[in-house]
Amino acid sequence: MPSSYRVQVWAVITRKNANGKVTSYRVRWKVETAEFGESFKIRAQAESFRAELITAQRNGARFDLATGLPVEQGKAVAAMPWFEATMRYVDMKWPDLAATARQTTAEALIRVLPVFVPDKPGRPDATLVRSIVRQWGYNPPRRNVGAVPAEAARVLEWLSRNTMTVDSAESPEVLRALQRAVTQRLDGKPYAPSVARRTRSVLSNLLDYAREELQVLDANPLTNAKWTKMPKGKRKVDKRAVPNPVQARTLLRIIGETPRSGAHLEAFFGLMYFAALRPEEATNLRKEQLALPAPRRDAETGEWEFDWGTLYLEGSRPYIDALWTDTGTVGEDRPLKSRAAGEVRPVPCVPELTAILWRHVERFGYGPDGRLFVGERGGPVSKVTYTKVFRAAREATFTPHVLRGPLAARPYDLRHAAVSTWLAAGVPAATVAQWAGQSIAVLLEVYASFLDGGEQAARRQVETALGSGR
């Protein structure tokens, strides 16, 4: 590649907007007659990059005429600190990621960051580092607005100057440390298999970015790394966590009697148990998505009767901290899981659920935007609220012995019960997968459990088929 020793590096330029506010710090240099520039939001990053250029120049490195970067035997030698590379990676990924994926990416990078933080004088406290990196370092909008607190800015600058370089990831010792960081929590206990897999995936993608775009690695060191301690395990529902119909109905009744928000949320949890809605789908349900037959009175008994209805799900609103959303508010409107924007998923509504929904509408109505469930302050019902109600109702429903076990330990276990009920009833897996909004492969992997009595029924069917052997 064409290169030259004739290099000139200029001082860092502070760039300001019309109001005199600093917007960035720019490093400019020249190789032969070609000029190059690189902008940074933090001055320490710019000074660090400039120092790397000058060091390479003093060490007699040649500079690539196409990229302007120093090269040595065809390889870029401008060492890039790990923290600087991870911030560039986050900046690149951020615009195209959903809020939940932004949080997942940041948390994965935070798990492996300590591997690259050396034990040097002035090293910030590890807990402080995690907090500041989460709030500003791996959050480009907040980091780039220029309102980073002084203490946080000092920590970010220290990390930019002092973390080990990206190419240190090629070291066997660092690779072993990365394996521990990916698979083990700070207390030494193993991460859940899903967490470890996601963390390793983000790490590998970052290293690909460092090789392909930053050009500070010759190859991704994870490609040939054999990690024998990666947690193994399939996503499978614990059968003990799935409530049977009596337990689920009792829990729903107690939820309706729970003070403050329980009556308003009985239908919310009813949607999870009878229609297998995810919490974020129930939160987003609106009037126009309900096709509920009107109740009718039986001519002989005078009792109200309800028929099957249909729910037409169009989107979801997963809970996510405002730190990660574009709007700066909690939660984010998203398409249905694993579906394109605007795609609809019809779900049958059993008569018992139809009755619960009609009672809810008669008592509470709809929100201004047609939303079925409205929080106390007028917005969507919050995760904190429905989780608190569920826990209180669970404590009031089950004995202390049962409470210590996994039975209905989480709201999501009601969805597990719904899918298990459909499977136990003999509904074809393809239909169940369509109703639940999952692929058949995931359905068969995750929902391998049945309700209490489902296995016994299957055994009786086998005995009937075999006949008597006596």
C-alpha positions in Angstrom: 0.0 0.0 0.0 1.3 3.5 -0.7 2.8 5.1 2.4 5.1 7.8 3.5 7.3 9.1 6.4 6.4 12.7 5.7 3.8 13.4 8.4 2.7 16.6 10.2 0.3 16.5 13.2 -1.4 19.7 14.3 -2.8 20.7 17.6 -6.3 19.8 18.7 -8.9 22.2 17.5 -11.9 23.0 19.7 -15.1 23.3 17.7 -18.0 25.4 18.9 -21.5 26.2 17.7 -23.0 29.7 17.2 -23.8 29.9 20.9 -20.2 29.3 21.8 -20.9 25.8 23.1 -18.2 23.2 22.5 -19.5 20.6 20.1 -16.3 18.5 19.4 -12.5 18.3 19.4 -10.8 17.7 16.1 -7.4 16.1 15.4 -5.9 17.1 12.1 -2.8 15.7 10.4 -1.2 15.5 7.0 0.6 12.7 5.1 2.5 14.0 2.1 -0.1 16.5 0.8 -3.2 14.6 1.9 -5.0 16.0 4.9 -6.9 13.9 7.4 -9.1 14.6 10.4 -10.9 12.8 13.3 -13.5 14.4 15.7 -14.1 13.4 19.3 -16.7 14.5 21.8 -14.3 14.3 24.8 -11.0 16.3 24.7 -9.1 13.5 26.4 -10.0 11.1 23.6 -8.7 13.6 21.0 -5.5 14.2 22.9 -5.0 10.4 23.3 -5.5 9.8 19.5 -3.1 12.7 18.7 -0.5 11.3 21.0 -0.7 7.9 19.3 -0.1 9.6 15.9 2.9 11.5 17.3 4.4 8.4 19.0 4.1 6.4 15.7 5.8 9.3 13.8 8.6 9.4 16.4 9.1 5.6 16.2 9.7 5.9 12.5 6.4 4.3 11.3 5.2 4.8 7.8 1.7 6.3 7.3 -0.8 5.0 4.8 -1.6 7.6 2.1 -5.2 6.2 1.8 -6.2 6.1 5.5 -3.7 8.5 7.0 -3.0 5.9 9.8 0.5 4.7 10.7 1.3 1.2 9.4 4.0 -1.3 10.1 4.5 -4.2 7.8 1.0 -3.7 6.4 -0.7 -3.5 9.8 -2.1 -0.5 11.6 -0.1 0.2 14.7 -2.1 3.1 16.1 -3.0 1.4 19.4 -6.6 2.0 20.3 -7.7 1.8 23.9 -10.5 -0.8 24.6 -12.9 1.8 26.0 -12.5 4.1 23.0 -13.2 1.2 20.6 -16.3 0.1 22.6 -17.7 3.7 22.6 -17.2 3.9 18.8 -19.0 0.6 18.5 -21.9 1.7 20.5 -22.1 5.0 18.6 -22.2 3.0 15.3 -24.9 0.5 16.5 -27.2 2.9 18.5 -29.3 4.5 15.8 -30.4 1.1 14.4 -31.1 -0.7 17.7 -34.3 -1.0 19.6 -34.1 0.3 23.1 -34.0 -3.2 24.7 -31.1 -4.1 22.3 -29.3 -0.9 23.3 -29.5 -1.9 27.0 -28.4 -5.5 26.2 -25.4 -4.3 24.2 -24.3 -1.9 27.0 -24.7 -4.4 29.7 -22.7 -7.0 27.8 -19.8 -4.5 27.2 -19.9 -3.5 30.9 -19.5 -7.2 31.9 -16.2 -7.5 29.9 -14.8 -4.0 30.6 -13.0 -4.9 33.8 -10.8 -7.3 31.9 -9.2 -4.3 30.1 -9.0 -1.9 33.1 -5.4 -2.1 34.5 -4.5 -1.7 38.2 -3.0 1.8 37.9 -2.8 4.7 40.3 -6.0 6.7 40.2 -8.1 3.8 38.9 -11.8 4.6 39.7 -13.9 2.4 41.9 -15.3 -0.5 40.0 -18.9 0.1 41.1 -18.6 3.8 40.1 -17.2 2.8 36.7 -20.1 0.5 35.9 -22.6 3.2 36.9 -21.0 6.0 34.9 -20.3 3.9 31.8 -23.9 2.7 31.8 -25.4 6.2 32.1 -23.0 8.1 29.9 -20.2 6.1 28.3 -22.4 3.6 26.5 -25.2 6.1 26.0 -24.2 8.3 23.0 -27.1 10.9 23.3 -26.4 11.6 26.9 -22.6 11.5 26.5 -22.6 13.8 23.5 -24.9 16.6 24.8 -22.1 18.1 26.7 -23.9 17.8 30.1 -21.8 15.0 31.6 -21.1 15.7 35.3 -17.6 16.5 36.1 -16.9 13.3 38.1 -18.4 11.2 35.3 -16.3 13.0 32.7 -13.1 12.3 34.7 -13.9 8.6 34.9 -14.6 8.5 31.1 -11.4 10.3 30.4 -9.4 8.0 32.6 -10.8 4.9 30.9 -10.1 6.5 27.5 -6.5 7.0 28.4 -5.8 3.9 30.5 -7.7 0.8 29.3 -5.6 -1.8 27.6 -5.5 -1.7 23.8 -7.9 -3.7 21.6 -5.2 -6.0 20.3 -4.5 -7.2 23.8 -7.6 -9.4 23.3 -5.4 -11.6 21.2 -3.4 -12.6 24.3 -4.3 -16.1 25.7 -4.3 -14.7 29.2 -6.9 -12.0 28.2 -9.0 -14.5 26.4 -9.2 -16.6 29.5 -10.2 -13.6 31.5 -12.9 -12.8 28.9 -14.3 -16.2 29.2 -14.6 -15.8 33.0 -16.2 -12.3 32.5 -18.7 -13.7 30.0 -19.7 -16.8 32.0 -19.4 -15.7 35.6 -21.1 -13.0 37.7 -19.1 -10.8 40.0 -20.0 -13.1 42.9 -18.6 -16.1 41.1 -21.9 -17.7 40.3 -22.6 -18.6 36.6 -24.7 -16.5 34.4 -27.8 -17.9 32.9 -27.0 -19.6 29.5 -29.0 -17.0 27.6 -27.1 -14.1 29.3 -23.7 -15.7 28.6 -24.6 -16.4 24.9 -25.8 -12.8 24.4 -22.6 -11.4 26.0 -20.4 -13.5 23.9 -22.3 -12.5 20.8 -21.9 -8.8 21.5 -18.2 -9.3 22.2 -17.6 -11.2 19.0 -19.5 -8.6 17.0 -17.4 -5.8 18.6 -14.2 -7.6 17.7 -15.4 -8.0 14.1 -16.0 -4.3 14.0 -12.5 -3.6 15.4 -11.1 -5.8 12.6 -13.2 -4.7 9.7 -13.8 -1.0 10.4 -11.4 0.2 13.0 -8.7 -2.0 11.5 -6.9 -2.5 14.8 -7.0 -6.3 14.6 -5.9 -8.7 12.0 -8.5 -11.3 13.0 -11.3 -11.8 15.5 -9.5 -13.8 18.3 -12.8 -15.4 19.4 -13.2 -17.2 16.0 -10.9 -20.0 17.0 -11.2 -19.7 20.8 -12.8 -22.8 22.4 -14.6 -21.9 25.5 -15.4 -25.0 27.4 -17.1 -23.3 30.3 -19.9 -21.7 28.4 -23.1 -22.5 30.4 -25.3 -25.0 28.6 -29.0 -25.4 28.9 -32.1 -25.1 26.8 -34.9 -22.6 27.3 -37.4 -24.9 29.0 -40.3 -24.0 31.3 -40.1 -25.5 34.8 -43.2 -27.6 35.0 -43.5 -26.8 38.7 -43.9 -23.1 37.9 -47.0 -23.7 35.8 -50.3 -23.2 37.8 -53.2 -25.5 37.1 -56.7 -24.1 36.3 -57.8 -24.0 40.0 -54.6 -22.3 41.1 -54.7 -19.8 38.2 -58.3 -18.9 38.7 -57.8 -18.5 42.5 -54.8 -16.3 41.9 -56.8 -14.1 39.4 -59.7 -13.7 41.9 -57.2 -12.6 44.7 -55.6 -10.2 42.2 -59.0 -8.6 41.7 -59.4 -8.2 45.5 -55.9 -6.7 46.0 -56.1 -3.1 47.2 -55.4 -0.1 45.0 -54.7 -1.5 41.5 -55.8 -5.1 41.7 -59.3 -4.7 40.4 -58.0 -2.8 37.4 -55.4 -5.5 36.7 -57.5 -8.6 37.0 -58.2 -8.5 33.2 -54.6 -7.7 32.5 -53.5 -11.0 34.1 -56.5 -12.7 32.7 -55.2 -12.0 29.2 -51.9 -13.6 30.1 -53.6 -16.8 31.5 -56.5 -17.3 29.0 -54.9 -15.9 25.8 -51.1 -16.2 26.5 -50.4 -12.6 26.0 -47.0 -11.3 26.9 -47.1 -8.4 29.5 -45.9 -5.9 26.9 -48.7 -7.0 24.6 -51.4 -6.7 27.2 -50.1 -3.3 28.1 -50.6 -2.1 24.5 -54.1 -3.6 23.9 -56.6 -1.1 22.7 -60.3 -0.9 22.0 -60.1 -1.3 18.2 -58.2 -4.6 18.7 -61.1 -6.3 20.6 -63.7 -8.2 18.8 -66.0 -9.2 21.7 -69.5 -10.5 21.1 -72.1 -8.6 23.2 -73.2 -10.6 26.3 -76.7 -12.1 26.1 -79.1 -13.2 28.8 -80.3 -16.8 28.9 -84.1 -16.8 28.5 -84.6 -19.5 31.1 -82.1 -18.8 33.8 -81.7 -15.0 33.3 -77.9 -15.5 33.6 -75.6 -13.5 31.3 -73.8 -15.7 28.7 -70.6 -14.9 26.8 -69.3 -16.3 23.5 -65.8 -16.7 22.0 -64.2 -13.5 20.8 -61.0 -12.6 19.0 -58.0 -10.3 20.0 -56.2 -8.7 17.1 -52.8 -7.9 18.4 -50.9 -5.2 16.5 -48.0 -4.2 18.6 -46.4 -4.2 22.0 -44.9 -1.8 24.5 -42.0 -3.6 26.3 -40.8 -2.0 29.5 -37.4 -0.4 29.2 -35.7 2.3 31.2 -36.0 5.8 29.7 -32.2 5.8 29.6 -32.3 3.8 26.4 -35.3 5.2 24.5 -35.3 7.9 21.8 -38.2 9.7 23.5 -36.7 9.8 27.0 -39.8 8.1 28.4 -40.2 4.7 30.0 -41.3 2.0 27.5 -41.2 1.9 23.8 -43.8 1.0 21.2 -42.6 -1.9 19.1 -44.0 -4.3 16.5 -45.1 -7.7 17.7 -42.2 -10.0 18.6 -40.6 -11.7 15.6 -43.0 -9.9 13.3 -42.8 -7.0 10.9 -44.3 -3.6 11.7 -48.0 -3.5 11.0 -48.4 -7.3 11.1 -51.4 -8.5 13.1 -51.7 -11.7 15.2 -55.2 -12.9 15.9 -55.7 -14.7 19.2 -58.9 -16.5 20.3 -60.7 -15.2 23.4 -62.4 -17.9 25.4 -65.9 -17.0 26.8 -64.5 -16.8 30.3 -62.0 -14.1 29.2 -64.7 -12.4 27.2 -66.7 -12.0 30.4 -63.7 -10.7 32.3 -63.0 -8.1 29.6 -66.6 -6.9 29.4 -66.7 -6.4 33.2 -63.4 -4.5 33.0 -64.7 -2.2 30.2 -68.0 -1.5 32.1 -66.1 -0.6 35.3 -63.1 1.2 34.0 -63.7 2.1 30.3 -60.8 3.0 28.0 -58.0 5.5 28.2 -58.0 8.6 26.0 -56.0 6.7 23.3 -58.3 3.7 23.5 -55.9 1.8 25.7 -57.5 -0.9 27.8 -55.2 -0.5 30.8 -54.2 3.0 32.0 -51.7 3.8 34.8 -52.5 6.0 37.7 -50.9 9.0 36.0 -52.7 8.5 32.7 -50.0 6.6 30.7 -49.5 2.9 30.1 -49.7 0.7 33.2 -46.2 0.4 34.6 -44.2 -2.8 35.2 -43.6 -1.7 38.8 -47.3 -1.5 39.4 -48.4 -4.9 37.9 -45.4 -6.7 39.5 -46.2 -5.3 42.9 -49.9 -6.4 42.6 -48.9 -9.8 41.4 -46.5 -10.4 44.3 -49.1 -9.3 46.9 -51.8 -11.5 45.4 -49.4 -14.5 45.2 -48.5 -14.1 48.9 -52.2 -14.0 49.8 -53.1 -17.0 47.6 -50.4 -19.6 48.5 -49.2 -21.1 51.7 -45.6 -20.2 53.0 -44.4 -23.6 51.8 -45.7 -23.0 48.2 -44.4 -19.5 48.2 -40.9 -20.7 48.6 -41.2 -22.8 45.5 -41.4 -21.8 41.8 -45.2 -22.0 41.4 -46.5 -18.9 39.6 -43.4 -17.1 40.8 -43.6 -14.6 37.9 -46.4 -13.0 35.9 -45.0 -14.7 32.8 -45.8 -18.1 34.3 -49.5 -17.3 33.5 -48.5 -17.2 29.8 -46.7 -20.5 30.3 -49.9 -22.0 31.8 -52.0 -20.8 28.8 -49.7 -22.4 26.2 -49.4 -25.6 28.3 -53.2 -25.7 28.5 -53.5 -25.5 24.7 -50.9 -28.2 24.2 -52.5 -30.5 26.8 -55.9 -30.0 25.2 -54.5 -31.4 22.0 -54.4 -28.2 19.9 -51.9 -28.7 17.1 -48.4 -27.3 17.8 -48.6 -25.1 14.6 -51.8 -23.5 15.8 -50.5 -23.0 19.3 -47.4 -21.4 17.9 -49.5 -19.0 15.8 -51.7 -18.0 18.8 -48.7 -17.5 21.1 -46.6 -15.6 18.5 -43.7 -18.1 18.4 -42.0 -20.4 15.9 -42.9 -24.1 16.2 -39.2 -24.8 17.0 -39.2 -22.4 20.0 -42.6 -23.6 21.1 -41.4 -27.2 21.3 -38.2 -26.3 23.0 -39.6 -23.9 25.6 -43.1 -25.3 26.4 -42.2 -28.9 27.0 -44.2 -29.0 30.2 -47.9 -29.7 30.7 -50.4 -28.8 33.4 -50.9 -31.1 36.4 -52.7 -34.1 35.1 -51.6 -33.7 31.5 -48.9 -36.4 31.8 -51.3 -38.7 33.6 -53.8 -38.3 30.8 -51.2 -39.2 28.3 -50.2 -42.3 30.2 -53.9 -43.4 30.3 -54.0 -43.0 26.5 -50.9 -45.2 26.2 -52.5 -47.8 28.5 -55.6 -47.8 26.4 -53.7 -48.2 23.2 -51.6 -51.1 24.6 -54.6 -52.9 26.1 -54.4 -55.4 29.0 -51.3 -57.6 29.2 -52.8 -59.9 31.7 
